[in-house]
Amino acid sequence: LARDVAQVNGLGAAMMVQGAKAGQALAARQSGVHALMVAGDGTPWYSSGMASALARAAS
């Protein structure tokens, strides 16, 4: 989740190219960006903002 689609597309591409650990660090450094990444084995990683957003949506 981000302010606009261009930011989502740009960060998504950068995160995929950088790999999991660097992509997670990149997402964590971005203000107003909430990310969910899923590893090849199906293990999810949520940024703190995404975890909060999903919890709010579920309630």
LUMLUM-461909 format. One line per 10 residues: number of its first residue (from 1); their letters; for each residue x, y, z of C-alpha. Coordinates in nm, 4 decimals. Layout:
N
NUM	A	X,Y,Z ~ ... .
This chain:
59
1	LARDVAQVNG	0.0000,0.0000,0.0000 ~ 0.1300,0.3462,-0.0853 ~ 0.0136,0.6962,-0.1730 ~ -0.0128,0.6305,-0.5461 ~ 0.0187,0.3555,-0.8051 ~ 0.3524,0.4845,-0.9378 ~ 0.5073,0.4465,-0.5933 ~ 0.3592,0.0966,-0.5555 ~ 0.4909,-0.0107,-0.8962 ~ 0.8360,0.1391,-0.8471 .
11	LGAAMMVQGA	0.8879,0.0006,-0.4989 ~ 0.7431,-0.3373,-0.5928 ~ 0.9871,-0.3720,-0.8817 ~ 1.2810,-0.2564,-0.6689 ~ 1.1906,-0.4982,-0.3893 ~ 1.1716,-0.7927,-0.6303 ~ 1.5062,-0.7100,-0.7917 ~ 1.6830,-0.6605,-0.4576 ~ 1.5650,-0.9848,-0.3019 ~ 1.3841,-1.0581,0.0226 .
21	KAGQALAARQ	1.6095,-0.9095,0.2913 ~ 1.7006,-0.5926,0.1010 ~ 1.3411,-0.5550,-0.0185 ~ 1.2135,-0.5793,0.3380 ~ 1.4649,-0.3173,0.4501 ~ 1.3629,-0.0893,0.1618 ~ 0.9947,-0.1209,0.2499 ~ 1.0651,-0.0537,0.6168 ~ 1.2485,0.2711,0.5317 ~ 0.9593,0.4143,0.3279 .
31	SGVHALMVAG	0.7214,0.6489,0.5055 ~ 0.3569,0.5707,0.4364 ~ 0.4314,0.2411,0.2612 ~ 0.2894,-0.0880,0.3883 ~ 0.4164,-0.4101,0.2335 ~ 0.3448,-0.7825,0.2216 ~ 0.6032,-1.0130,0.0652 ~ 0.5560,-1.3877,0.0179 ~ 0.8602,-1.6160,-0.0111 ~ 0.8813,-1.8980,-0.2623 .
41	DGTPWYSSGM	0.7875,-2.1443,0.0122 ~ 0.4740,-1.9431,0.0941 ~ 0.6076,-1.7792,0.4104 ~ 0.4641,-1.4257,0.4420 ~ 0.6478,-1.1166,0.5675 ~ 0.4472,-0.8095,0.6689 ~ 0.5805,-0.4620,0.7360 ~ 0.4537,-0.3255,1.0661 ~ 0.2178,-0.0908,0.8820 ~ 0.0724,-0.3728,0.6699 .
51	ASALARAAS	0.0153,-0.5922,0.9748 ~ -0.1732,-0.3038,1.1394 ~ -0.3749,-0.2289,0.8239 ~ -0.4786,-0.5934,0.7884 ~ -0.5749,-0.6167,1.1554 ~ -0.7951,-0.3050,1.1196 ~ -0.9570,-0.4434,0.8035 ~ -1.0348,-0.7745,0.9734 ~ -1.2126,-0.6128,1.2683 .
